[in-house]
Amino acid sequence: MTASWDLFRNIYVEDTCQQVLEVTGHARGCLPYSFLFSLQDCLDDSRRIPPSPVVHVRGLCDAVVEGDLVEALDKFGNICYVMMMPFKRQALVEFDSVESAERCVSFGTRDAVYVAEQQAFFNFSTSQRITRPTNTDDPSSGNKVLLLSIQNPVYPITTDVLYTVCNPVGNVLRIVIFKRNGIQAMSVKDAQKAKLALNGADIYAGCCTLKIEYARPNRLNVICNNNTSWDYTKPFLLHRGSRQWMLSWGISSHIWTRTSLSF
């Protein structure tokens, strides 16, 4: 492990120095020593991060989804939870043990690991556990209600749009959209499939990016069928002027919009 790290560190320092030389115009050998020491110190600090079941993944491609990460990394051990950070092209992956996370980080230091056909980079997270919206203590627990954060919503998001995107993955029962949105699936299995296939995906190219987590409630209440809420088990539910459905729950929108999906 030490030899692998030292090799990686030397290559990283050399590569970074070359980039600085090209930008600043310094001749090789004339780069300030203070810069080299600072760079070595930064690498030493990252080396001192204690092992954690949570691995920080960097260098992901724009189109990567949660399922791509699971497919690439489950060979190192059982994955409990994934948190996507699409606009940073990063993610957090929580394994069921520190040993599994160590296998992932160690292998990624020695050999290239590809996620969705692009090399990714790994180090331990400073967190020992990814916080779930449900605050459950069971790392493998799920919910048939998903919380969808729709980031960079350039185009209008309606129940029809979400149904078109999500129903091919799992049978959608209900959708509620307001400043927080939700989608309820038929089963926990359908919700898990939808989270794997769509977490991190764009509804439209380059925008309306989905960030999906399990929600707290296990059922959505729909008062009327319209563009912002729909119960697909009651297609003839009358339209009403009431806004009580806004209390059902949902997704927050300042730089994004949210939706609840029930399977």
VEXRO-91540 format. One record per residue: x, y, z of N, C-alpha, C in turn. Coordinates in steps of 0.02 Angstrom, whole numbers, plus 32768, in hexadecimal, padded with zeros to 4 digits. Layout:
BEGIN
XYZXYZXYZ...
END
This chain:
BEGIN
80297FC48000800080008000802B803F80008060803E802A808C8079802E80B080857FED80CA804F7FCF80EE80567F9080C0806F7F59808380557F588053806B7F25804380B57F2D803A80CA7F6D802A81107F798064813D7F6580A1812A7F7780DB81537F6780E381597F1B80D781237EF780DB81267EAE80A681567E938068814E7EAC8033817B7E96804381C47EA6805E81CF7EE3806D82137EF880A282337ECC80D7820D7EBB810C82287E9180F382387E4B80C9820B7E3080AE82187DED808182557DEF8058825B7E25802A82947E2A805082D57E30808482D67E5980AC83137E6280CD83267E2080EB82F57DFE810D83027DBF80DC831E7D8B80A282FF7D86807083157D558058835B7D66804B83687DA6803383AB7DBA806883DF7DAD80A783D07DBC80DD84007DB080E284117D6680DC83DF7D3C80E083EB7CF480A9841A7CDD806B84117CF88034843E7CE7804384867CFD805F848D7D39806F84D07D5280A584F07D2880D784C87D14810C84E37CEA80F084FD7CA880C284D97C8B80A584EE7C4B807E852F7C52805B85367C8B803285727C96805C85AE7CA7808E85A57CD380B485DE7CEC80F085EF7CC0810785BF7C97814285CB7C6D818385C17C91818185A67CCF81BF85977CF281E5855F7CCF822685637CD0824F852C7CB6825084F47CE9825784B67CD1825A847E7CFF829484877D2F8288847A7D6E82BB84827DA282B784C67DC3828E84F47DA8828885377DC5824685417DE9821F850D7DF281DF85137E1581EE851E7E5F81CC854E7E7F81DA855C7EC681D2851E7EF1820285147F2081FF84DA7F4C81C184DD7F7881AB851A7F8A817185207FB6813484FF7F97812E85047F5480F584E47F3280F984987F388136847D7F2E813E84357F328130841C7F78814884407FAB813B842B7FF080F0842E800080CE84627FE7808784687FF48061842F7FD48075841C7F98805483E67F75805F83A47F9A809D83987FB080AB835B7FD68082835A8016807C83948038805783978077800D8385806B7FF0839E80337FAA839080237FA0834580197FCF83267FF57FCA82DF7FE87FD282B78029800082CD8054800982AB80947FCB82B180BF7FA982EB80BD7F6C82F480E37F3682C480CC7F2F82BD80887EFC8290806E7F0D824880807F4D823A80857F6281F680977F4F81E680DF7F4A821981097F3B820E81507EF18205815D7EC5820D812B7E7E820281367E7481B981497E5581AC81837E4E816681997E1E8140816B7E2780FF81657DFA80D7813C7DB280DE81537D8580DE81237D3D80E681317D1680B981027CDB80A381157CB1807C80E77C9980A780AC7C9F80E980B27C878116807D7CC1812C80517CB9812380107CED81347FDF7CD6816F7FB67D0281A07FAE7CF581DB7F847D0E81CC7F3E7CE181D17F0D7CF081C17EC77CF282027E9F7D27820C7E777D2F82497E4F7D3B82377E067D3482697DDB7D4482617D957D0F823B7D6E7CD0823D7D857C9B82197D627C85823F7D237C6A821B7CF37C52823C7CB77C0D825B7CC47BF782877C997BB982AC7CA37B7C827E7CA37B7E82487C7D7B43821D7C747B3F81E37CA67B6C81E07CD77B6E81A77D047B3081A77D317B17816B7D407ADF81627D6E7AF581327DA57ACC812D7DD97ADE81037E127AEC80BB7DFE7AC580A27DCF7ACF805D7DB97B1480507D9C7B3180837D7B7B75807C7D5F7BA880737D977BA080997DCD7BCE80937E067BC8804E7E277B8B80387E317B817FF77E517B9E7FC07E257B937FC47DE57BAE7F917DB77BFA7F8E7DB97C1A7FC97DBE7C647FCB7DBD7C837FB97E007C607FC67E377C807FC17E797C687F887EA47C317F677E927C187F327EBF7C467EF67EC27C797EF37E967CAA7EBC7E9A7CD67EC37ED87CD87F007EF57D017F0A7F317CDB7EFA7F707C997EF67F6D7C717EE77FA87C2A7F007FA07C007EEF7FD07BBA7F037FCE7BB37F4F7FD87B8E7F707FAB7B837FB87FAF7B417FC67FD17B447FEE80077B087FFE802E7AE3803A80127B07806C7FFC7AE680AB7FE97B1480D37FBB7AF480F97F8E7B1981247F5F7AFA81697F607B23819C7F677B0C81E17F617B2E82017F247B0682157EF37B2082337EB67B29827E7EBF7B5F82997EA27B6A82E27E9F7B7782F47E567B4182F57E2C7B4A82F87DE37B7183347DCA7B63836F7DE67B8483AB7DCB7BCD83AF7DDE7BE183897E107C2883867E237C4A834A7E027C2283207DE07C3C82E27DC27C5C82B67DF77C3C82B47E317C55828E7E6A7C1C82657E897C2E82387EB67BFD82117EDA7C1C81F77F1B7BF181E67F4A7C0681C27F867BE8817C7F837C11814A7F907BFB81057F907C0980E77FD47BD580CD7FF47BDE80AE80367BDC8062802F7C13804280447C167FF980457BFE7FE080897BF27F9F808E7BDB7F8380CD7C137F7780FF7C527F8280EA7C8A7F7981187CC47FA481027CF17FB281317D2D7FD781227D5A7FAF80F37D5A7F6D80FC7D847F4280D27D727F4780887D327F4A807A7D1B7F5180347D327F9480177D2B7FC9803F7D40800C80297D8C800D801E7DB17FEC804A7DFA7FEA80427E0E7FC680017DEA7F907FF17DF87F6D7FB27DED7F9B7F777DB87FC27F7A7DA87FF07F437DDE80257F3B7DEF80477F727E21807D7F6F7E6680627F5C7E7880297F797EBA800B7F6B7EBF7FF77F227E8B7FD77F077E8C7FC27EC17E8E7FFF7E937E6780347EA57E6680707E7C7EA880957E7B7ED1808B7EAF7F1380AA7EB17F4480877E827F3C80447E7D7F6A801C7E547F5580187E0B7F1480117E007EFB80047DBC7EC180337DAC7EB4803B7D6C7E7C80667D577E3A80437D637E0B80697D7F7DC680517D897D99807C7D5E7D73805C7D337D4880817D047CFF807E7D1B7CE080B87D1C7C9980BE7D2B7C7880DC7CEE7C4B80B87CCE7C2B80CE7C907C6080E17C5C7C9280B57C557CC780BB7C237CF580F77C2D7CF581147C697D24814B7C787D48813C7CB97D8A81477CBB7DB081387CF77D9A81667D317D9081487D6A7D7D816D7DA67DB481677DDA7DB281937E0C7DE681967E3F7DC681927E847DE981737EB47DCB81627EF47DF781757F2F7DD8818B7F647DF981927FA47DC4818B7FDB7DDB818180187DAD817A80507D8A81BD805E7D4B81B980707D2681F580857D36820280CF7D2E824080E47D368251812B7CF8823C81537CC2822881307C85821081517C8881C481597C6C81AC818F7C688164819B7C26814781827BF88172816F7BB6815B81587B958192812F7B72818080FA7B4C81B180D37B0981BC80F67AF881FA81017AB8820A81217A7E81FD80F27A4D81D681087A1281C880E179D981F780F679AF820B80C67974823480D979478210810A794581CD8106791981A781337937819E8178797881AE8180799B81A581C07997815E81DB7991812E81AF798C80E981C479D080CE81DB79CF80A0820A7A0D808182217A1D804281F779ED802D81CF79F77FF281A47A13800981617A537FFC81527A71801581147A537FF880D57A317FBE80DB7A157F9E809F79CB7FAD809679AE7FD480C379677FE280BF795780108085791B8009806A79048034803378BF804E804278A0806A8010785D80848016783F80857FD177FE807B7FCC77DE807D7F8B77CF80C47F7477DC80F57F9F77D5813B7F8D781B81597F83782781787F4A786781967F3B786281E27F3B789582027F53789B824A7F5378C8825F7F1978AD82837EE978D382987EAE78E382E27EB2792482F27EB4793A83387EAE794B83447E65792983737E46793483817DFF795D83C17DFA799E83B97DEE79CC83F07DEE79D084107DA979D984527DAA79DC84797D6B799F846C7D3F796284797D5A7925846B7D34791784A07CFF7938849B7CC7793184CB7C9178EC84C77C7178D1848A7C6D789084807C4E785C846E7C83781D847B7C7677E8846B7CA777E684207CB577DC840F7CF477D683C97D09778E83BD7D1F776C838F7CFD7727837F7D0C772283357D1E76E783217D3476DC82DB7D4476E582B07D0576D182C97CCB76D982A37C8D772382967C7E774C82CA7C87779482C47C7A77B2828E7CA877A382927CE977C082637D1977A6821C7D0E776782177CFC774B81D57CEF776D81B57CB2777981DD7C7F779981C47C4277E081AC7C51780481CF7C7E784981BD7C8E784C81807CBC7820817D7CEE7827814C7D2377FF810B7D1877C6810F7CF8779C80D37CF377BC809A7CCD77E680A67C9A7807806E7C79783480457CA7784B80637CDE787880407D0C7850801A7D41781B80397D5A77F0801A7D8D77AB80387D8A777980117D9C773380267D97772580607DC87717809B7DAD770B80D77DD676C280DA7DEA76B580E47E2B767080E97E44765B81327E4B7685815B7E6B767181A07E7976AC81CF7E72769E820C7E5F76D282417E5B76B682807E7B76DE82A07EA376CC82E07EC1770583117EB576F6834A7E977729837D7E88771583BE7EAA774283DA7ED0773D841F7EE8778484347EF57792845C7F2877D7846E7F3377FE84327F4C77DA84007F6277F883BF7F6F77CB838C7F4D77E8835E7F2777C083307F0077CD82E87F1377A082BC7EFF77A982757F0E778A82497EDA77A5820D7ED3778A81DB7EA67784819A7ECB7748817C7ECB773D813E7EEF773881047EBF775F80D27ECC776180977EA1773480607EBC772C802B7E9477037FF27EA877247FCB7EE177667FC67EE077897F9D7F1277CD7FBB7F2177EB7FA37F58782E7FB97F6A785F7FA47F3378557F697F1778817F517EE2787F7F807EA678437F977E91783E7FC67E5A786180077E6A7859801F7EA8787A805D7EBC78C680557EBA78E0801C7ED0792880107ECE7941800F7E85791B7FF07E58792D7FEF7E11792F80357DF478FD805E7E0678F980A27DEC793380CC7E05794580C37E45797D80E97E6279BF80D77E4079C980967E337A0680817E127A0B809C7DCB79D380997DA779D480AB7D6079D380F57D5279B8811D7D8179AA81647D7279CF81967D9E79EC81807DD67A0E81AE7E027A4C81CB7DE07A4B820C7DD17A82822D7DAD7A7382387D647A3B821E7D4A7A2B82257D037A0B82697CF57A1182807CB679F182BD7C9F79AE82AB7C7E797982D17C90793982C97C6D794082E37C26795F831E7C207970833B7BDF79BC83437BDD79D983417BA27A2283427B9B7A3F83807BBD7A6B83757BED7A8F83AB7C0E7A6983D17C427A2C83BC7C537A0583E07C8679D183B27CA579AD83CE7CD7797983A77CFA799683657D1279CC83697D3879F0832E7D5079CF83127D8F79C682D17D9079A482B07DC879D5829B7DFF79C682AF7E3C79E982957E7779B382717EA079BB82307EAA798582077EC7799B81E97F09796F81EF7F3B797A81D17F7C793981B27F94793E81877FC67901816C7FE478E181A08010789F81A4800F787B81D78034786781BD8079785181EA80A5783A81D780E777F681B380E577C281D280C5778181B080C47781817380987754814380A677518108807D77138107804F76F08140804D76B78147802076AB819080117694819F7FD4768281E37FC1763681EA7FBE761E82237FD475D682327FD075C982647F99759E82527F6B758E827D7F32754482917F37753782D27F3574F382ED7F3A74D282F07EF574F983047EC274DE830C7E7F751382FC7E4B74FD82E97E10752982DA7DD8753383187DAD757183307DA8758183697D7D75CC83687D6E75E783A17D58762E83A37D44765E839C7D7F764683A67DBC767483A57DF57667836C7E25763183467E1B7626830A7E4475FA82DB7E1C760682997E2475DF82697DFF75E082257E2275A482087E28759E81C57E43758C81967E0975BD816D7DF475B281427DB9758881057DCA757780FB7E0A754780C77E1C750080E07E1A74F881237E1474B581427E1074B581747DD674B4815D7D9974BB81897D5E748381BC7D57744A81B17D77741181DF7D6F7407820B7DAD743B82117DD57438823C7E0F742A82847DF973F682A37E1673E082E57DFF7413831A7E0F7418834D7DE2744283877DEF742083B17E24744783CA7E52742C83F67E87745A84327E8E743D84667EAC746584A27EB6748E84A07EF67482846F7F1F74A5846B7F5F74F084637F56751684827F83755F847B7F82757784537FBF754B842D7FDD756084068018759583D48007759683BD7FC775C8838B7FB3760F83A37FBC761883E57FC0765B84007FC8767A83EB800A765083D68039766A83C080797682837880787673835580407686830E803D76D18305804876F7832C80247740832D802A7760833A7FE777A383397FDF77C183437F9E780A834F7F98781F837B7F667866838A7F54787283D57F5678AA83ED7F6D78B584347F7778CE84577F3A78B984967F2D78CF84B67EF078E884FC7EFE792985027EFE794885447EF8797385417EBA79A885157EB979C985097E7A79AE84C87E5B797E84A97E7A7961846E7E5C791884697E6E78F684397E5078B084297E5F78AF83E37E7C787D83D37EA4787A838F7EC07836836F7EB27838832C7EB377FD83057EA477FC82C57ECE77C182B07EE377BA82707F057799823E7ED677B682027ED577A081CF7EA7778D81917ECF775181767EC2773B813B7EE6773581007EB7775880C97EC97756808C7EA1772D80567EC4
END
